[in-house]
Amino acid sequence: MSDRDALLDALRPTAFAIAYRMLGSVSEAEDVVQEALLRVHQSLDAGEDIASPRAFVATITTRLAINELRSARARREHYVGEWLPEPIVTDGREDPARHAETADSLSLAMLVLMESLSPEQRAVLLLHDVFGYGYPEITDIVGKSEDNVRQLASRARKHVKERRPRFETTREQQHELAARFFAAAEQGDLAGLEALLAHDVELTGDGGGKVPALARSLRGRSRVAHTLANWLHALARFPQVSMRTVDINGDPGAIYVDDQERILGVWGLEIADCEIIGIRSIVNPEKLAHLGPVGDAVAILRANR
């Protein structure tokens, strides 16, 4: 491997970490990363003196991601059903760009929350609070004054703080609670499920119009527990479908696969205050392809009717 190839390979995780958090999409992030690294390569070919390659690729990646977000937002306005991010498995068996440096900012809950911020707010918050860039550096990246950058960061931070859980739960508590949740789910234990859910728990499904899913999010312990129980009761009719627990975007979750180990769906749990406050089910096959071969959930449903 040449020195330049080694440099580009070393820059890739940084670029992906920024792009994925900005876009919530593995496929869109990979396109941005490819373009960013190409521009680094071209700049080196042109003889440019790049004092800090990491800062250089962060600048290019952020600007490309902001542009991509503007067009992506228009597409998402016409998305069928609820839009959720493309999940990443972070338990060590998969390694997309080294898990994009797993942290709270990688969670499905945070990526969903980031969707409510403007592209510039999203960029400033990530660059400052997640990646540690100073405000003067960020002004050059996003092309705004330092006062504007500080204001964007303050508004974004306030918005996020208002919507984040009140108290965090330790990793050990999260996994213990998730194990109880999936055990109750497999046993069809409705009371057991309800006992683990927060009173205002939210259940969201993303089928993208390609696979049956919730048309809109459900809220409330009883409604969510009964819906889950009905889903799992129906799932029991499909012996070719099995589940394995994994970490999804740094949080407990599960992958559902068919009898050929093809992926059918992903569940991610959001846990706080020692309760499950959010469940996200992603079954849109286009959002699962980066995880491996994808099965045909619709065909399984038809075959078992």
C-alpha positions as CSV (number, residue, x, y, z in Angstrom):
1,M,0.0,0.0,0.0
2,S,1.4,3.4,-1.0
3,D,1.7,6.3,1.5
4,R,-1.2,8.0,-0.2
5,D,-3.4,5.0,-0.1
6,A,-2.5,4.5,3.6
7,L,-3.4,8.2,4.3
8,L,-6.8,7.9,2.5
9,D,-7.5,4.7,4.3
10,A,-6.8,6.4,7.7
11,L,-9.0,9.3,6.8
12,R,-12.0,7.2,5.9
13,P,-13.3,6.5,9.4
14,T,-13.3,10.2,10.2
15,A,-15.1,11.1,7.0
16,F,-17.7,8.3,7.5
17,A,-18.3,9.2,11.2
18,I,-19.2,12.7,10.2
19,A,-21.2,11.8,7.1
20,Y,-23.2,9.1,8.7
21,R,-24.2,11.2,11.7
22,M,-25.1,14.1,9.4
23,L,-27.2,11.9,7.0
24,G,-28.5,8.9,9.0
25,S,-27.9,6.8,5.9
26,V,-25.0,4.4,5.3
27,S,-25.4,4.5,1.5
28,E,-25.6,8.3,1.3
29,A,-22.6,8.6,3.8
30,E,-20.5,6.2,1.7
31,D,-21.2,8.3,-1.4
32,V,-20.1,11.4,0.4
33,V,-17.0,9.7,1.8
34,Q,-16.0,8.5,-1.7
35,E,-16.3,12.0,-3.1
36,A,-14.5,13.6,-0.2
37,L,-11.5,11.2,-0.5
38,L,-11.5,11.7,-4.2
39,R,-11.1,15.4,-3.6
40,V,-8.3,14.9,-1.2
41,H,-6.6,12.7,-3.8
42,Q,-7.0,15.4,-6.4
43,S,-5.7,18.1,-4.1
44,L,-2.6,16.1,-3.4
45,D,-2.1,15.5,-7.1
46,A,-2.3,19.2,-7.7
47,G,0.5,19.7,-5.2
48,E,-1.5,21.4,-2.6
49,D,0.1,21.7,0.9
50,I,-2.4,20.1,3.3
51,A,-1.3,20.9,6.8
52,S,-3.9,18.8,8.5
53,P,-5.4,16.1,6.3
54,R,-8.0,15.2,9.0
55,A,-9.3,18.8,9.2
56,F,-9.2,19.0,5.4
57,V,-11.3,15.9,4.9
58,A,-13.7,17.0,7.7
59,T,-14.3,20.2,5.9
60,I,-15.0,18.6,2.6
61,T,-17.2,15.9,4.1
62,T,-19.3,18.4,6.1
63,R,-19.9,20.6,3.1
64,L,-20.8,17.7,0.9
65,A,-23.1,16.3,3.6
66,I,-24.9,19.7,4.0
67,N,-25.5,19.7,0.3
68,E,-26.7,16.1,0.3
69,L,-29.0,16.8,3.3
70,R,-30.8,19.6,1.4
71,S,-31.8,17.2,-1.4
72,A,-32.4,14.3,1.0
73,R,-34.9,16.3,2.9
74,A,-37.0,16.8,-0.2
75,R,-36.9,13.1,-0.8
76,R,-37.9,12.3,2.8
77,E,-40.9,14.6,2.6
78,H,-42.4,12.0,0.1
79,Y,-41.2,9.0,2.1
80,V,-43.9,6.4,2.7
81,G,-44.5,6.1,6.4
82,E,-42.1,7.0,9.2
83,W,-38.4,7.6,8.2
84,L,-35.8,6.0,10.4
85,P,-32.0,5.9,10.0
86,E,-30.2,3.0,8.4
87,P,-28.9,0.9,11.3
88,I,-25.4,-0.2,12.0
89,V,-24.5,-3.3,14.0
90,T,-22.0,-2.4,16.6
91,D,-21.3,-5.6,18.5
92,G,-18.0,-6.4,16.8
93,R,-19.3,-8.7,14.1
94,E,-19.8,-5.9,11.6
95,D,-17.5,-2.9,11.2
96,P,-18.7,-0.2,8.8
97,A,-15.9,2.4,9.0
98,R,-15.0,1.1,12.5
99,H,-18.5,1.7,13.8
100,A,-18.2,5.4,13.1
101,E,-16.5,5.8,16.5
102,T,-19.5,4.5,18.5
103,A,-20.9,7.0,21.0
104,D,-24.2,8.4,22.1
105,S,-24.3,10.6,19.0
106,L,-24.5,7.4,17.0
107,S,-27.7,6.1,18.6
108,L,-30.9,5.7,16.5
109,A,-32.6,8.1,19.0
110,M,-30.0,10.8,18.4
111,L,-30.0,10.3,14.6
112,V,-33.8,10.7,14.6
113,L,-33.5,13.8,16.8
114,M,-30.9,15.3,14.4
115,E,-33.5,15.1,11.6
116,S,-35.3,18.0,13.3
117,L,-32.2,20.3,13.1
118,S,-31.3,22.3,10.1
119,P,-28.2,21.1,8.1
120,E,-26.1,23.9,9.5
121,Q,-27.2,23.3,13.1
122,R,-26.5,19.6,12.7
123,A,-23.0,20.2,11.3
124,V,-22.1,22.8,14.0
125,L,-23.3,20.6,16.9
126,L,-21.5,17.5,15.6
127,L,-18.3,19.2,14.8
128,H,-18.1,21.0,18.2
129,D,-19.7,18.6,20.7
130,V,-18.8,15.3,19.1
131,F,-15.6,15.8,17.2
132,G,-14.1,18.6,19.3
133,Y,-13.5,21.3,16.7
134,G,-13.3,24.8,18.0
135,Y,-15.7,27.5,16.9
136,P,-13.0,29.4,14.8
137,E,-12.3,26.2,12.9
138,I,-16.0,25.5,12.3
139,T,-16.6,29.0,10.9
140,D,-14.2,28.0,8.0
141,I,-16.0,24.7,7.5
142,V,-19.6,26.0,7.3
143,G,-18.8,29.5,5.9
144,K,-20.5,31.5,8.7
145,S,-19.3,34.0,11.3
146,E,-18.2,32.8,14.7
147,D,-21.2,34.6,16.3
148,N,-23.5,32.7,13.9
149,V,-21.8,29.4,14.6
150,R,-22.1,29.9,18.4
151,Q,-25.8,30.8,18.0
152,L,-26.4,27.7,15.8
153,A,-24.7,25.5,18.4
154,S,-26.7,27.0,21.3
155,R,-30.0,26.5,19.6
156,A,-29.2,23.0,18.5
157,R,-27.9,22.0,21.9
158,K,-31.1,23.4,23.6
159,H,-33.3,21.5,21.1
160,V,-31.5,18.3,21.8
161,K,-31.4,18.7,25.6
162,E,-35.2,19.3,25.7
163,R,-35.8,16.0,24.0
164,R,-33.2,13.7,25.5
165,P,-34.0,11.3,28.4
166,R,-33.9,12.7,31.9
167,F,-31.6,10.0,33.4
168,E,-29.2,7.7,31.6
169,T,-28.9,4.0,32.3
170,T,-25.6,2.1,32.6
171,R,-24.6,-0.3,29.8
172,E,-25.0,-3.3,32.2
173,Q,-28.6,-2.2,33.1
174,Q,-29.4,-1.6,29.4
175,H,-28.4,-5.1,28.4
176,E,-30.0,-6.8,31.5
177,L,-33.3,-5.0,30.7
178,A,-33.0,-5.8,27.0
179,A,-32.5,-9.5,27.8
180,R,-35.7,-9.5,29.9
181,F,-37.6,-7.7,27.1
182,F,-36.6,-10.2,24.4
183,A,-37.3,-13.1,26.8
184,A,-40.8,-11.8,27.5
185,A,-41.3,-11.2,23.8
186,E,-40.3,-14.8,22.9
187,Q,-42.6,-16.2,25.6
188,G,-45.5,-14.0,24.6
189,D,-45.6,-12.6,28.1
190,L,-47.7,-9.4,27.8
191,A,-47.5,-8.5,31.5
192,G,-43.8,-8.9,31.4
193,L,-43.5,-6.6,28.3
194,E,-45.7,-4.0,29.9
195,A,-43.6,-4.0,33.1
196,L,-40.5,-3.0,31.1
197,L,-42.0,-0.2,29.1
198,A,-42.1,3.5,30.1
199,H,-45.7,4.9,30.3
200,D,-45.0,7.1,27.3
201,V,-42.9,4.5,25.3
202,E,-42.9,5.1,21.5
203,L,-43.0,2.4,18.9
204,T,-41.9,3.3,15.4
205,G,-41.7,1.2,12.2
206,D,-40.0,1.9,8.9
207,G,-41.1,-0.2,5.9
208,G,-40.6,2.5,3.3
209,G,-43.8,1.3,1.6
210,K,-42.0,-1.9,0.6
211,V,-42.8,-4.1,3.6
212,P,-45.8,-3.8,6.0
213,A,-45.0,-1.5,8.9
214,L,-46.8,0.9,11.2
215,A,-48.2,3.9,9.3
216,R,-47.3,6.2,12.2
217,S,-45.7,5.9,15.6
218,L,-47.6,4.5,18.5
219,R,-47.3,5.9,22.1
220,G,-48.3,4.5,25.4
221,R,-47.4,1.4,27.5
222,S,-50.6,-0.5,26.9
223,R,-50.9,0.2,23.2
224,V,-47.3,-0.6,22.5
225,A,-47.3,-3.8,24.6
226,H,-50.5,-5.1,22.9
227,T,-49.1,-4.3,19.4
228,L,-45.8,-6.0,20.2
229,A,-47.7,-9.1,21.6
230,N,-49.8,-9.3,18.4
231,W,-46.7,-9.0,16.2
232,L,-44.9,-11.7,18.1
233,H,-47.9,-14.0,18.2
234,A,-48.1,-13.6,14.4
235,L,-44.4,-14.2,14.0
236,A,-44.6,-17.5,15.8
237,R,-46.4,-18.8,12.7
238,F,-43.2,-18.4,10.7
239,P,-40.7,-21.1,11.9
240,Q,-38.3,-20.0,9.2
241,V,-37.8,-16.6,11.0
242,S,-35.5,-16.4,14.0
243,M,-34.0,-13.6,16.1
244,R,-30.5,-12.9,17.4
245,T,-29.7,-10.1,19.8
246,V,-27.0,-7.6,18.8
247,D,-26.1,-4.0,19.6
248,I,-27.6,-1.6,17.1
249,N,-25.9,1.9,16.9
250,G,-24.4,1.3,20.3
251,D,-27.7,0.3,22.0
252,P,-29.3,-3.1,22.6
253,G,-31.3,-4.5,19.7
254,A,-32.0,-7.5,17.6
255,I,-31.8,-8.7,14.0
256,Y,-34.5,-11.0,12.5
257,V,-33.3,-13.4,9.8
258,D,-34.9,-16.2,7.7
259,D,-33.7,-19.8,7.5
260,Q,-30.9,-18.8,5.1
261,E,-29.6,-16.1,7.5
262,R,-30.9,-13.3,5.2
263,I,-31.9,-10.2,7.1
264,L,-35.6,-9.4,7.4
265,G,-35.6,-6.6,10.0
266,V,-33.8,-4.8,12.8
267,W,-35.1,-3.7,16.2
268,G,-33.3,-1.0,18.2
269,L,-34.2,-0.3,21.8
270,E,-33.9,3.1,23.5
271,I,-33.5,2.7,27.3
272,A,-33.4,5.4,30.0
273,D,-34.5,5.6,33.6
274,C,-34.2,1.8,33.7
275,E,-37.2,1.6,31.3
276,I,-37.6,1.1,27.5
277,I,-38.7,4.5,26.2
278,G,-38.4,3.7,22.5
279,I,-38.6,0.8,20.1
280,R,-37.6,1.2,16.4
281,S,-38.3,-1.5,13.8
282,I,-36.6,-1.1,10.5
283,V,-37.8,-3.5,7.8
284,N,-37.3,-1.5,4.6
285,P,-35.0,-3.8,2.6
286,E,-33.2,-0.8,1.1
287,K,-32.0,0.2,4.6
288,L,-30.7,-3.3,5.5
289,A,-28.7,-4.2,2.4
290,H,-25.4,-2.9,3.9
291,L,-25.7,-5.4,6.7
292,G,-25.7,-8.5,4.4
293,P,-28.0,-10.5,2.2
294,V,-31.7,-9.4,2.6
295,G,-34.6,-11.8,2.7
296,D,-38.0,-11.4,1.2
297,A,-40.3,-10.6,4.1
298,V,-43.3,-10.1,1.7
299,A,-42.8,-13.5,0.2
300,I,-42.7,-15.2,3.6
301,L,-45.9,-13.5,4.6
302,R,-47.7,-14.6,1.4
303,A,-46.4,-18.2,1.7
304,N,-47.8,-18.5,5.2
305,R,-51.2,-17.1,4.6
